[in-house]
Amino acid sequence: MNPSIAETTVTASRGTKSSRLDYLDATRAFALVLGILFHACLSFVPVYIGWAVQDISTSPMVAVFMTVSHSFRMETFFLLAGFLSHQTFHRKGARDFIRARLLRIGVPFVVGWFILHPLVISGWIMGSASLHGHVDIGAGLRGGFQSLSTLPNGLLVGSHLWFLYYLVLITVPTVAVRELVKASGSWHAVLIRRADSVVAWLAISPVSPMILAIPTASALWFMRYWSIDTPDQSLVPELPSLVVYSSFFLLGWMLNREDELIPQITRLSWSRWMMSGLGITTVLLLGEIERDPGHPYYRTAHVAYAAGYALTMWSLTFLMIGILRKLFSRPNGFVRYIADSSYWMYLLHLPVVVWLQVAVAELPLHWSLKLAFISSITIGLSLFTYDLVVRSTFIGWILHGRRRERVIAPWILTCFSRQWNGMKSAALRPREGR
């Protein structure tokens, strides 16, 4: 689940009264915008990482930002997905819930892949050509769409849509296990009660990030890289990544059973800040050893890095939700609009980001100016197209389950109309005075 697929609401008294949690809107919006910024940063890393293009202006500060943000943005995504999916499941029932998820996840995955994946690949082709001083947009587009002929090979390679695939892989078994537990007769109440007790204990424990980090660190040990892998190489699930994202999804699912648990587990305690600081420091200090398998303490550093990274994951996920709960406890129309548009923004952004990175890679400007340009253009274009062709159309119904009124396009038209009328009035005044 992308959190935007579900409505950000919770049941005050489950099954009866419903009120929207505005801080979850803010969390969803922040996580997705952070994802756009993360991808926009990839061309400014000082070490070549196999991205479409490497800019002539780079900075180690970018690498630090990417390391920290990569540790919790998608994890927050999946935790919210579980939280909101549980709420939607109880509102719709199992059959309608699965149908809605397949519609809102499956359709964007299939349609989006056939449109967005070739555009992303075209960016890679143009990025490669730019290294030789020549960029042919036509050749890039032709090469991108020719990649469709390799199906099913490389279906997820180079695509940011893998998260939709993993949402299906996690959501369907979760519902299936839930139905099996429900059908277990007398065991049902016992299992649910014990699971609720464990989650409630984690919610109030001051060291819950450390406890949760233990199994997560075990999964991280088996990653291709020391940090969380992006599982975009094959339709065959990467088990370590699936375990990590499933754990966040399942915790979110269970937290939704009791309304008071998520405020408790995301409280801003000093211990959470200490643990996040410890995790981040460990990750940043040991990151260099990752590129040196011959280092005498390579294996020991790997263990410490996995533990520190897992601790960073859980503590920053809880802190992020807690901070936004403090800042956006009341309704905010702007944040709610960004949250509504966030699913579309994330689907659309990557090809736009890659094309813009290629376009500015050789310009003699500071990396921060280029990053600001790429991010602002991508976000602005995503918001405008969302308002113009998604929000009130059939596409909006697919992504959100209902259509909403446009906001930006009418505002622009109103401003243009006022400006035009003002210009006409100014042009007529001299004539009237003659």
N, C-alpha and C positions, 0 to 999 in steps of 0.2 A: 503493500500500500503506500502509495504516495499519500501523505495526509490530506492533500487537497481532494482526494477522491471521495472522502467521507465528509459529511457536514460536521463542523466543529461545534458539536453540542453534546451535552451530557444530560443524563436523566437525574433530576434532583431526587425524586422518589421513583425508582426504576419502573418504567412502563407507564408513568403518569405524566408528571410535570417535566418540562424540558427547558433548559436555559443554555445559551451559548457561552462557552468559556472563551472569553476574548484573548486571554493570554496564550491559549493554544493556537488561535489565529496568528498571533504575533510570532510564536515559535515556528509555526509552519512557514510563514513568510520569511523570517530571518534565515532559517535553515536552507531554503531554496535560493534565496539571494546569495547566501554564502557559497552555495554550490556554483553559481554563475561566476562569482569572484574567484573561486578556486580554479576553475577552468581557464579564466582569463589570465591568471598568473602563470600558467604552465610554460609560456614562451619566454618568461623572464627569469627562469631559474639559471644560475650560473653554470651548473653541470648539465650536459646534454642528457635528456631522459627519454629520448625517442619520440618526442612530440612532433607535431606537424612542422614546426619551425622554431628556431631559437633566435630570439631578438639580439640585436647588436648591443643593447643596453640591458644588463642583468643586475641582480642584487641578491646577496645572501639573506637579506631581510625577507624576500619573497619566499625563499625556501623554508624559513622558520614559520612564516604564516601558513604555508601550505601543510607543513608537517602537523602543526597543532590543529588546524581546522579540519584536516582529513581524518583526525582521530575521533571526531564526534558528530559531524554533520549528518552523515547517512545513518548513523546509529540512532540519533535523535529522530530522524525520519521514520525508521522502522518502529521505534517505541511508540511514537504518536500513531503510526499505522495500526498497531495492535490495540491501543487504547480506543481509537475511533472505530475500528472494525468491530470490536466487542459490543460497543454501543449500537452500531448499525445492525449487527446480527440480531440483537434482542428486539430491535424495533421492526425488522423486516421478516425474521424467521430464516431458517437455514436455506431453503430453496431460493427465495427471492434474494437473499444476501449473496449466494454464489452466483446467481444469474447477473446481479448488478455488478459484482466484482469482475466477472469475465467480460462484461460489456465495457466497463470503464477502465479496465487494465488491458484486456486482450485486444480490443479494437485499436486503441492508441499504439500498442506495441506493434501490431501487424502493419497498420496503415502508416504509422510514424516511421517504421523501419524502411519501408519502400520509398518514402519521400526524403527523410532526414539522413539516413545512412549514406546514400550516394552523395549527398551534399557535403557531409563530413569527409568522406573519402576524397572528394574533389579538392577539399582544402589541403589534405595531405599531399596530393599530387602537385598542387600549386606551390606548396611549401617546399617540396623537393626541387621543383623547377627554379624557385627563387634563389636557391644556393648557387645556381649557375647563371644568375643575373637575368633570368627571363621567366615571366609568368604568363601563361596562356590560359585564360579563363575558359575558353571553349574546350580546350584539350582536357582541362581539369574536370569539367562537367561531363564530358563524354566518358572519361575514365571512371568517374564516380558511378554513373549509371550502368556502365558495362560490368561493374562489380556485382550487379544483380544476377548476372549469368552464372555466377559461381555457386548459387544456392544448392544445398544448404550450408556448404562450407563457408566459414567465416561469418555466420549469421550475426553473432554478437560482437565480432572483432571491430574495434574502433567506434563502437556505439555506446552512448550513455543510457540506452534503454534497457540495459541488463536488469535494472532495479525492478522493472515491471515483471520481468520473467521470474525473478526471485520472490516477488510478492505472491505470485500464483503458487510457486513451489512451497511457500510457507503457509499461506492462507488456507488452501484446500486441505492439507493434512491436519491443520489445527482444528478446522471444523469437523473433519472426520473423527479425530481422536475425541473431541468434545461429545460427539454423538455416541461414540462407543462407551465413553464413561457414563453418559446419561442412561444407556441401555444396560448398564451393569447391575441394575437392581439395587440391592441394599448397599453395595459398595459405593454407589454414586455419592451419597451424602457424606460418607467417610472421606473419600478422596478429595472432594471439593472442600470440605472443612479443613483438612490438613494442608491443602494447597493455599487456601486463604490465610491460614495461620502463618505459613512460611512467608508469604508476601507481606503480611501485616508486620511480622517481625523485622523483615528487611527494611520496611518503610520507616520504622522508628529507630533502627540501629544506627549509631553514629559512624560505624565502620562498614556499612553495607557496600560502598564502592570497592573496598578491599576484598570483601567476601565474594562479590560478583566477579571481581577481576581474576580470581584463581582459575575457574574453568575457561574464561575468555583467553587468558594468557596461554593455556594449554593448546587452544585452537590456533593462536597466533604463531606458535612454535612451528607449525606445519605450513605456514604461508610461504609462497615463493620469495617474497621480500619480507623484511622484518615487520613492516607495518601491515595494516589490513589490505589484502589484495583487492583489486577491482576485477570481479569475476566475469570478464567480457571476452573470453577467448573461445568458449565452446558452449553448446547447449547442455553438455554433461555438467551437472552441478559440481562446483568446487566445494567439497565438504567442509573445510575449515571456515570459509566465508559464510556458507549456509548456516553453520552452527552459531556463528557470532550474530548474524542478523536475526536468526530465529530467536535467540535468547532475548534480544531487545524487543522483538515483536511480542513474544509470549509474556514478558513482564508487563508490557503496556496493556495487553489483553486482560491480565489478571488485575492490574491496578484499576481498571474501569469498573470492576465489580463493587468496589467501595469508594464512594466519592471523595472521602477525606484522605485516602492513601497517597494520591499523587502530590497534594500540597505537602504532606509529611516527608515523602522521599525526596522532594526537590527543595527542601528548606535550605536556607543559606547559612549554614553553620560554619564555625571556624574550622572544624575538622575537615569539611569538604574542601575549603580553600587550601588547607595544608596538604591534603592528599592530591589535589590537582597540581599544586606547585611541585610536589615531589615527583609526580608522574612526568610532568612536562620537562623538569630539569634532567631526569634520567634519560628521557628520549633524546633531548637535544645534545647531551654530553656524549652519548654512546652512538649517535647516528653515523659518525665518521667511520667507525669500525665496520659498519655494514658493508662498505665497499672494499674491505681488505680481509678476505678469508684467510690470509696467511698470518694475521695478527695472533700473537701468542695467547691472548685472552678472548679470542673470537667467540668461542662457545659460551663462555661465562657471560660475556657482554650480551650475547643473544638472549640468554635466559633473563638477564636483568632488563633488557630492552622490552621483551615481551611482557614482563610484569609491569613495567612502567607505562607501556603503551595501553595495556588493558585498564590500569588504574586511571589513566588520563581519559580514556573512553567513557567510563562510567561516571567519574566525578564531574567532567565537563558537561556531559549530557544532563545530569541532574541540576548542575549550576545554571546552565543555559535556560532551562525551563523555569527554574526558580527566579532568576533575574527578570525574565520577561513577565513572570507572574506578578512581580512587584511593580514593574513599570506599566503594565497594561492590564490592570485588574478591571478597568472600566471600558465600555465600548468605545472604539475608535474607528470611525468610518474609513479613514485612509488605510489603516492597517488591515481592516477587514477586506477592502478592495484588493490590496496586494495579496492577501491570503487566497481570495477567490481566484485570482489570476495566476497564482504561483505554479499550478500544475502545467498550464499552458506555457508559461515562461520557461519552465525547466525543460519541457519537451522541445521547444523551439530554439533554445539558446546556443547549443553547441556548434552547429554549422555557422551561425552568425559570428560567434567568437573566433573560430578558426580562420574564417575568411578575413576578418579584421586584423587578426594577428599577422597573417601573411602580408596584408596590405601595408602595415606600419613597421614591419620587422627591420627594414633597412633605413628608416628615417632617422636622422641624427637628432633625436629628442630623448629626454630623460625617460627612463622606464615608467616612472610614476605618472607622467603625463599620458603616455600611451595606454597604461592600464586604466586610468580614469576614462579615457576616450572609449576604449573597447567596452568597458563595463557599462558606461552611461548609454552608449548607442544601443547596445544589446538589450538592456533593460527597457529603455524607452521604446524601441521597436517592438519588443515583446508585449509591452503594455498596450501600445496603440493597436497592434493587430488583434490582441485579445478583445479589446473593446469593440473593434470594428467588425470582425468576422467570427468571433467565438461567443462572446458573453450572451447574446440574445438569439443565437442561432442553434441549429441542430447539433453543431459541434459542442456548444456549451451544455446541451442536454446530455450528450455522451460523457463529457468530462465531469459534470457536477450532478447530474440527475434532474436538473431543471434549468430553465432559461431565466436570465436576469436582464434587467434594463441596462442599456448602455449608459455610460457616465462621461467618458472622455470625449467621444465623438460629438455628442450634443453640445458639450461645453465649448469645444473648438468651433463648431458651427455657429453657436451663439456669439462667441467673441468675434468671429469673422463677420457675422451679420452686423453687429454693432459698429465695427470698424468701417465696414462698407457704407452703412447708413450715415456715419459721421463724415466720411469723405464726400458723400453726395451732398450732405447739408452744407459742408464748407464750400463746395464748388458752386452751389446755388446762391449763397448769400451775396456775393458781389453783384450778380446780375439783378437781384431784387433791389439793390441800393442804387442802381443807375437810373 
